[in-house]
Amino acid sequence: MLLTARDIQLITGSECSNSAYREHLQVRDSLGKKSKRLSIKEYCEYWELDYEETVSFLNSNR
């Protein structure tokens, strides 16, 4: 599953879409990704978040 800037807003509780987009970009850059796609798993591994808990949270709040 892919993660959007809006999903990052939900996870972090941020109201600023620009901050979420910058965080999305930061993680992609840190992982050396050339595409604009970021998976939930990659994001969770980067921030050391529990993958199952994050997916469950996103599914219930999307």
C-alpha positions as CSV (number, residue, x, y, z in Angstrom):
1,M,0.0,0.0,0.0
2,L,1.2,3.5,-0.8
3,L,1.3,6.4,1.6
4,T,0.2,9.9,0.7
5,A,0.9,13.2,2.3
6,R,-2.7,13.1,3.6
7,D,-1.9,9.8,5.4
8,I,1.1,11.4,7.0
9,Q,-1.1,14.2,8.2
10,L,-3.4,11.6,9.8
11,I,-0.5,9.7,11.4
12,T,1.3,12.8,12.8
13,G,-1.9,14.8,13.6
14,S,-0.6,17.7,11.6
15,E,-3.0,20.1,9.9
16,C,-0.4,21.4,7.5
17,S,-0.3,19.6,4.2
18,N,3.0,21.3,3.3
19,S,4.7,19.7,6.3
20,A,3.3,16.3,5.5
21,Y,4.5,16.7,1.9
22,R,8.0,17.7,3.1
23,E,8.1,14.7,5.4
24,H,7.1,12.4,2.5
25,L,9.9,13.9,0.5
26,Q,12.4,13.6,3.3
27,V,11.7,9.9,3.8
28,R,11.9,9.2,0.1
29,D,15.2,11.1,-0.2
30,S,16.6,9.4,2.8
31,L,15.8,6.0,1.3
32,G,17.3,7.1,-2.1
33,K,14.0,6.6,-3.9
34,K,13.8,8.2,-7.4
35,S,10.0,7.8,-7.7
36,K,7.4,9.8,-5.8
37,R,5.9,6.6,-4.4
38,L,6.4,5.7,-0.7
39,S,5.0,2.6,0.8
40,I,3.5,2.4,4.3
41,K,6.0,-0.3,5.1
42,E,9.0,1.9,4.1
43,Y,7.6,4.8,6.1
44,C,7.1,2.6,9.2
45,E,10.6,1.2,8.9
46,Y,12.1,4.7,8.6
47,W,10.3,6.0,11.6
48,E,10.3,2.7,13.6
49,L,6.5,2.5,13.7
50,D,4.6,-0.7,14.0
51,Y,3.3,-1.5,10.5
52,E,0.1,-3.4,11.5
53,E,-0.9,-0.7,14.0
54,T,-0.3,2.0,11.4
55,V,-2.3,0.2,8.7
56,S,-5.1,-0.4,11.1
57,F,-5.1,3.3,12.1
58,L,-5.1,4.5,8.5
59,N,-7.9,2.1,7.5
60,S,-10.1,3.3,10.3
61,N,-9.4,7.0,9.5
62,R,-9.3,7.2,5.8
